[in-house]
């Protein structure tokens, strides 16, 4: 489904560098449908209960903070770990309740999922949850009819529009911006924070397997260039990527390629990347407390 594409107004900095973490298990890949539907999922090894403390330790040692986009089903299973993320000074945001592609759900089912995950996370951490990222960048494009639902659910910002081919569109914004949405006569606003890309016109994502394969110096240069253009560099990792351990279960085909390519040695490359900047949450990198104080301190269950 599509609707009228929003007006895009670029945000002006100065900004910091944002690190984001998608909090999901190794098996949360939409390329294996029976892994992401809990009622169909076989018994699989789960690692986040120990991966999250290890990642928090790495960030503490590097004196960095991050935005953690948390799956609702993970938060229900590991509430203590999600509270620890917030208690360590990181931002907790929503990755939806289930790891299902937004574009393959009805807008109504998607909106219900948004409300469910937002309320769950806010109850856990006792703070407003301002941001959302769709599983697998599955809002896809600016003219997605699912995009206004993010604003309707009460989120201040989105980080789901990837300016890369396949997972997004090359016409998606590369820079932090404000989206002025017109949804059936309802006017809404939503901030958009897209992921960093590198490789010039190739628009390769600074995350997933291309980011894992690259020498950290290439990603650092891309972030510096983005900062120099007044942008907000935003990196993306998953806890299982930086574990330094083999995947505890079986993936095949494209799912295995995307999951495993570049894993060897990435833990050390990630440490180098952490040391290059003072990485911070989207909330802090964008100065949301200063620029949007009413929304950033809104009462829980906004929207």
Secondary structure as GFF3:
##gff-version 3
##sequence-region A 1 303
A	DSSP	beta_strand	7	10	.	.	.	ID=ss1
A	DSSP	beta_strand	18	23	.	.	.	ID=ss2
A	DSSP	alpha_helix	33	36	.	.	.	ID=ss3
A	DSSP	alpha_helix	48	62	.	.	.	ID=ss4
A	DSSP	beta_strand	67	70	.	.	.	ID=ss5
A	DSSP	alpha_helix	72	77	.	.	.	ID=ss6
A	DSSP	alpha_helix	79	87	.	.	.	ID=ss7
A	DSSP	beta_strand	91	94	.	.	.	ID=ss8
A	DSSP	three_ten_helix	102	104	.	.	.	ID=ss9
A	DSSP	alpha_helix	107	125	.	.	.	ID=ss10
A	DSSP	beta_strand	131	132	.	.	.	ID=ss11
A	DSSP	three_ten_helix	135	137	.	.	.	ID=ss12
A	DSSP	alpha_helix	147	152	.	.	.	ID=ss13
A	DSSP	beta_strand	157	158	.	.	.	ID=ss14
A	DSSP	beta_strand	177	183	.	.	.	ID=ss15
A	DSSP	beta_strand	186	192	.	.	.	ID=ss16
A	DSSP	beta_strand	197	198	.	.	.	ID=ss17
A	DSSP	three_ten_helix	200	202	.	.	.	ID=ss18
A	DSSP	beta_strand	204	205	.	.	.	ID=ss19
A	DSSP	alpha_helix	208	213	.	.	.	ID=ss20
A	DSSP	alpha_helix	216	228	.	.	.	ID=ss21
A	DSSP	beta_strand	234	238	.	.	.	ID=ss22
A	DSSP	three_ten_helix	239	242	.	.	.	ID=ss23
A	DSSP	alpha_helix	253	260	.	.	.	ID=ss24
A	DSSP	alpha_helix	266	274	.	.	.	ID=ss25
A	DSSP	alpha_helix	282	285	.	.	.	ID=ss26
A	DSSP	alpha_helix	288	291	.	.	.	ID=ss27
A	DSSP	alpha_helix	293	296	.	.	.	ID=ss28
###
